[in-house]
Amino acid sequence: MNQKTYWVSAIISILTGTCIGLAVLLIQEKQKTPITSYSSPVKAATPSVVNIYTQVAEPKAFNDANKVKHSINLGSGVIATKDGFILTNHHVIQNAQSIVIALYDDRRIEAKIIGSDPSTDLAVLKIELPNLPNIKMGNSDDVFVGDQILAIGNPFGIGQTVTAGIISAKGRNSIGLNTYENFLQTDAAINPGNSGGALVNLKGELIGISSAIYSSTGGSQGIGFATPVDDALEVMADIIEHGEVIRGYLGMDAQKVTKALAENLLLPSEHGLLVSDITKESPAEKAGIEVGDIIIEINNIPSEDPFQIRHLIASLKPGTNISLVGIRGQQSYQTNIMLEKQPTMQRINY
C-alpha cells in the first residue's frame, strides 16, 4: 500500500468515526429533550374513556308517602374491547337502576351490567354500538415508580379532563379500601367523578383504573390510587366468563408475627402468621386449624406477609389442594386442605 492510499483510508476512517459519534450524540440529546406536550398519548387514549351517569333511588323515610326520589351519580369508565365491554369501579354503578354511557363523540347509550366485584371495586359493563374505540392495553410489569403518567376522567361532572403526574409507589396493599389491594399510587390529580377512569402511560396505553383518593378535603391532595391493568383484566375476564370472580377460600384471619408480638405472647416462633379467627364450617375449620396456631408455610411459600398469602389463596381455584405447615404450642404439623369457593363479599382475609 503506497503512502497516498494509506492516508486516504485513514481520513475516511476518521470521518466515518466522527459521523457515527455525532449521530450518537444527537440521538442522546434528543432523548434528553424534556416533554413539552402530552397531546399524542391524550389523542390516543381519550376516545376510549367514557362518562358514566347512574340513576340511584334515594332511601325513603319509613313514614314518607311521597314518590321515590332519584339522584344522578357520575363516574368514568374505559372501553376495554371493540365489542363494547367497559371497565369501571363497582362503587360507580352500585345500586344503579339505570346506567347511561356518554362517549367521546357525543353518542349516548344505556349500558348493561355484566357483573361486579366489590372485593376489588371493579365492574364490567356492556354497550352495543359500532366503531367503538377500545383503549390499547399496557403491561403492569412495564410500570415503574417515577414513570410519567396521565389520568383521564370526568371530575365533578364538568367533562373529560386530563391531569399529569408520576407513579409514586406500587403494590399498596394495606390502604383498607378493598378486600384485595395492589394499588398503584400517583400524584396526578384524581377527583370525584374520576373513579373508573383511565391511568395511561405516555404511549396512551392503559396501565390502571383510577379507584380512589386519600384526602381530608374530598378533593385531590396528590395521593390517588389505581388498580393495575393486569389485575383489572383478570377480574374482567372472570366476570365476562362467569358473571363473577371465582376465588379460592380458606376461611381464616391472621396477623404477622413480629419479634415484639412473639415476646409478649410467648410464641414459639418469631416468624409466620398468627391465626386470630376461624370461620365456622370453612375449609380451615374442617382441616383442624385453630386460633393461636402459627402458620409457617403455605405451598412451600413462607408465611411472612398476610397480604401476600391472601392474594395467593384468592388466586387459586376452588377444589385446589394446598399444603400448610403450622405450629401449635411446641409441636409442628403439616396438613393438606382443599379450598372452597369464596362466598360473595366475604371479608375474612383468606
C-alpha positions in Angstrom: 0.0 0.0 0.0 1.5 3.4 -1.0 1.6 6.4 1.3 -1.2 8.2 -0.6 -3.6 5.2 -0.3 -2.8 4.9 3.4 -3.7 8.5 4.2 -6.9 8.3 2.2 -8.0 5.2 4.2 -7.1 6.9 7.4 -9.0 10.0 6.6 -12.1 8.0 5.6 -11.9 6.0 8.9 -11.6 9.2 10.9 -14.6 10.9 9.1 -16.7 7.8 9.5 -16.0 7.6 13.2 -16.7 11.3 13.6 -20.1 10.9 11.8 -21.1 7.9 14.0 -20.1 9.8 17.1 -22.1 12.9 16.1 -25.1 10.7 15.3 -25.0 9.0 18.8 -24.7 12.4 20.5 -27.7 13.8 18.5 -29.8 10.7 19.5 -28.8 11.1 23.1 -29.5 14.8 23.1 -32.9 14.2 21.5 -33.7 11.7 24.3 -32.8 14.3 26.9 -35.2 16.8 25.4 -37.9 17.5 28.0 -41.5 16.6 27.1 -43.4 19.8 26.3 -46.7 18.3 25.3 -48.8 15.2 26.2 -51.0 15.6 23.1 -50.0 12.3 21.5 -51.0 10.0 24.4 -54.0 12.1 25.1 -55.2 11.8 21.5 -54.6 8.1 21.6 -56.4 7.4 24.9 -59.2 9.9 25.4 -61.7 8.5 22.8 -61.7 5.3 24.9 -62.6 7.0 28.2 -66.4 7.4 28.8 -68.6 9.3 31.2 -71.0 7.2 33.2 -74.3 8.5 34.6 -76.2 6.3 37.0 -79.7 6.8 38.4 -80.0 5.7 42.0 -83.1 5.7 44.2 -82.7 7.7 47.4 -83.6 6.0 50.6 -87.1 6.9 51.9 -88.0 7.5 55.5 -90.3 4.9 57.0 -93.3 7.2 57.1 -92.6 9.0 53.8 -95.6 8.6 51.5 -94.1 10.7 48.6 -92.8 9.2 45.4 -89.4 7.7 45.3 -86.7 10.3 44.6 -83.8 9.6 42.3 -80.3 11.1 42.2 -77.8 11.1 39.3 -74.3 9.9 40.2 -71.2 10.5 38.0 -68.2 8.4 37.2 -65.9 7.3 34.4 -65.1 4.1 32.5 -62.8 2.7 29.9 -63.8 0.9 26.7 -61.7 -2.3 27.0 -62.8 -4.2 23.9 -64.1 -3.4 20.5 -67.3 -5.3 21.2 -68.2 -3.0 24.0 -67.0 -4.2 27.3 -66.3 -1.3 29.7 -64.2 -1.4 32.8 -65.2 0.8 35.7 -65.4 0.8 39.5 -68.0 -1.2 41.5 -68.9 1.9 43.6 -69.6 3.9 40.4 -72.5 1.6 39.4 -73.5 0.2 42.8 -77.3 0.2 43.3 -77.8 1.8 39.9 -81.3 1.5 38.4 -80.2 2.7 35.1 -76.8 3.5 33.5 -76.1 5.8 30.6 -72.7 5.9 28.9 -71.6 9.1 27.2 -68.9 8.6 24.6 -66.2 11.0 23.4 -68.0 11.5 20.1 -71.2 12.6 21.9 -73.0 9.2 21.4 -75.1 8.1 24.4 -76.4 4.7 25.2 -77.7 2.6 28.1 -75.4 0.0 29.5 -75.9 -3.4 30.8 -74.1 -4.6 34.0 -72.3 -7.8 33.2 -71.0 -8.2 36.8 -69.1 -6.5 39.5 -66.5 -7.4 42.1 -66.8 -5.5 45.4 -63.6 -7.1 46.7 -61.5 -5.2 44.2 -64.0 -2.4 43.5 -64.2 -3.3 39.8 -67.2 -3.7 37.5 -67.8 -4.6 33.8 -70.5 -3.0 31.7 -71.5 -3.8 28.1 -72.8 -1.5 25.4 -73.9 -2.3 21.8 -72.5 0.2 19.4 -70.5 0.0 16.2 -67.0 1.5 15.7 -66.0 1.6 19.4 -62.5 3.0 20.1 -61.1 0.4 22.6 -58.0 1.5 24.5 -54.6 0.0 23.9 -53.5 -2.1 26.9 -50.3 -1.6 28.7 -48.4 -4.1 30.9 -48.1 -3.9 34.7 -44.6 -5.3 34.6 -43.5 -2.2 32.5 -44.7 0.3 35.1 -42.1 1.7 37.4 -42.0 4.2 40.3 -41.1 7.6 38.8 -42.8 6.9 35.4 -44.8 9.9 34.0 -48.5 9.1 33.6 -51.8 10.7 32.8 -55.2 10.4 34.5 -58.3 10.8 32.3 -61.8 11.0 33.6 -64.9 13.2 34.3 -64.1 15.0 37.6 -67.2 16.6 39.3 -69.1 16.1 36.0 -67.5 19.0 34.3 -66.4 16.9 31.3 -63.5 14.8 30.2 -60.3 16.1 31.9 -56.6 15.1 31.7 -54.1 15.5 34.5 -50.5 14.6 34.7 -48.2 13.1 37.3 -45.9 10.2 38.1 -46.2 6.8 39.6 -45.4 7.5 43.3 -45.5 3.9 44.5 -46.5 0.4 43.5 -48.1 -2.5 45.4 -50.0 -0.6 48.0 -51.9 -3.4 49.7 -52.9 -2.2 53.1 -54.9 1.0 52.4 -58.1 -0.5 53.8 -60.3 0.4 50.9 -60.9 -3.1 49.4 -60.5 -6.7 50.4 -57.9 -7.3 47.8 -55.5 -4.4 47.1 -52.5 -3.9 44.9 -52.7 -0.3 44.1 -50.6 2.0 42.0 -50.2 5.3 43.8 -50.0 8.5 41.8 -49.8 12.3 42.4 -51.9 13.0 39.3 -55.0 14.9 40.3 -57.9 12.4 40.8 -61.1 13.9 42.0 -64.7 12.7 42.5 -66.0 11.6 39.1 -62.6 10.3 38.0 -63.4 6.9 39.5 -63.3 4.2 36.9 -61.3 6.4 34.5 -58.0 5.6 32.9 -54.5 5.9 34.1 -52.3 5.8 31.0 -48.6 5.9 30.1 -47.0 8.3 27.6 -47.8 5.9 24.8 -51.5 6.2 25.6 -51.7 2.6 26.9 -53.9 1.7 29.9 -51.9 0.9 33.0 -54.6 1.3 35.6 -58.2 2.0 36.5 -58.5 5.1 38.8 -60.2 4.0 42.0 -59.8 6.3 45.0 -58.0 9.2 46.6 -56.6 9.8 50.1 -57.9 13.2 51.1 -59.0 15.2 54.1 -60.9 17.7 51.9 -62.7 15.5 49.4 -60.6 16.8 46.6 -57.2 15.8 45.2 -54.2 16.2 47.6 -51.7 14.4 45.5 -52.4 10.8 46.7 -54.5 8.8 44.3 -54.9 5.1 43.8 -55.5 2.9 40.7 -55.9 -0.8 40.1 -53.1 -2.1 37.9 -54.2 -3.0 34.4 -53.2 -6.7 34.7 -55.3 -7.1 37.8 -58.2 -5.3 36.2 -58.1 -7.5 33.1 -58.0 -10.7 35.2 -61.2 -9.6 37.0 -62.8 -8.6 33.8 -62.1 -12.0 32.2 -63.7 -13.8 35.1 -66.7 -11.6 35.2 -67.3 -12.0 31.4 -66.9 -15.8 31.7 -68.7 -16.4 35.0 -70.6 -13.2 35.9 -68.4 -13.0 39.0 -64.8 -13.5 40.1 -64.1 -17.1 41.2 -61.6 -17.2 44.1 -60.2 -19.8 46.4 -61.3 -19.7 50.1 -59.7 -20.9 53.2 -61.7 -19.1 55.9 -59.2 -17.8 58.4 -57.9 -14.5 59.6 -54.3 -14.0 60.7 -51.7 -11.3 61.5 -48.0 -11.2 61.0 -45.8 -12.5 63.9 -43.2 -9.9 64.9 -40.4 -10.2 67.5 -42.3 -7.9 69.9 -45.6 -9.9 69.4 -43.7 -13.2 70.0 -42.1 -11.9 73.2 -45.4 -10.5 74.5 -47.4 -13.7 73.8 -44.6 -16.1 74.5 -45.0 -17.6 71.0 -42.8 -20.4 69.9 -41.7 -18.6 66.7 -40.8 -15.1 65.7 -41.9 -15.7 62.1 -45.1 -16.7 60.4 -48.8 -15.7 60.7 -50.7 -15.9 64.0 -54.3 -17.3 63.4 -56.8 -14.9 65.1 -60.1 -16.1 63.7 -61.6 -19.2 62.0 -64.9 -19.1 60.1 -67.3 -21.8 61.0 -67.6 -24.6 58.5 -64.8 -23.2 56.5 -62.0 -25.3 54.9 -59.7 -24.1 57.7 -62.0 -25.3 60.4 -62.6 -28.6 58.7 -58.8 -29.1 58.5 -58.5 -28.6 62.2 -56.7 -25.2 62.1 -57.2 -23.4 65.4 -57.0 -19.8 66.8 -53.5 -19.4 68.2 -51.8 -21.6 65.6 -48.8 -20.1 63.8 -48.8 -20.7 60.0 -45.2 -21.1 58.8 -45.7 -22.1 55.1 -48.4 -22.5 52.5 -47.5 -24.4 49.4 -43.8 -24.1 50.4 -44.1 -20.3 50.5 -43.0 -18.8 53.8 -46.0 -17.1 55.5 -44.5 -13.7 56.4 -46.8 -11.3 54.7 -50.6 -11.7 55.3 -51.4 -9.7 52.2 -49.3 -11.9 50.0 -50.9 -15.1 51.4 -54.4 -13.5 51.0 -53.7 -13.0 47.3 -52.1 -16.4 46.9 -55.3 -18.2 48.3 -57.6 -15.9 46.2 -55.6 -16.7 43.0 -56.2 -20.4 43.4 -59.4 -22.0 42.2 -62.0 -23.8 44.4 -61.1 -27.5 44.6 -57.3 -26.8 44.7 -55.4 -28.7 47.4 -52.9 -26.6 49.4 -50.2 -27.8 51.8 -50.0 -25.9 55.1 -47.2 -26.1 57.7 -48.0 -24.7 61.2 -47.1 -24.8 64.8 -49.4 -25.4 67.8 -47.8 -25.0 71.1 -44.4 -26.6 70.7 -45.5 -29.1 68.1 -45.2 -28.5 64.3 -47.7 -30.1 61.9 -48.4 -30.4 58.2 -51.9 -30.7 56.6 -53.5 -30.6 53.2 -56.6 -28.5 52.7 -59.0 -28.3 49.8 -60.0 -24.8 49.1 -63.7 -23.9 48.5 -65.3 -21.1 46.6 -65.1 -17.8 48.3 -68.6 -16.6 49.4 -69.8 -13.3 47.9 -68.5 -10.2 49.8 -66.5 -12.4 52.1 -64.5 -10.2 54.4 -62.3 -12.8 56.0 -58.8 -12.2 54.8 -58.1 -15.7 53.4 
